[in-house]
Amino acid sequence: MEESYQIGDRVEVYLDEKFGNKEGWYAGTVFKIDPYSGHRNFYWVRFDTEAQVKSGMPQISVFNLKNIRKIK
């Protein structure tokens, strides 16, 4: 079953090899959801302060669900 995300959810986002030495999981919070189709969304994640420093980005949009997971 596909994971469901809501605004305010604590998540980790995976930056893959195309991000070079920044590859890895980064913590943040879902702050916006943009519908793409009836079954797919763009999830906007604002990175935590530490993740912003390490990634060099304040936020990111995630479409591929294999690159996002809830923090338990």
Phi, psi and omega in degrees: 000140182284136179293144178251136181239145180231159175301133181098347179294139173275128185221169168240142180243135179265122172263120186275190187300338179291349176268008176063229184288001178265006180302137177146184181266137182229134183275148177187193183228133176292125181240351181201145176230120178253118177296139176252316177210188180297340184234357184231149180221159165264127178255118178270125183240127173267118182291148171297162183306313181298319179293325177297317180295313183291321183273337184079014181226141177280333184203168179206152174259131181243126178251319183279114185293346176286349182257015179217141177211148178287145172274123182276000000 
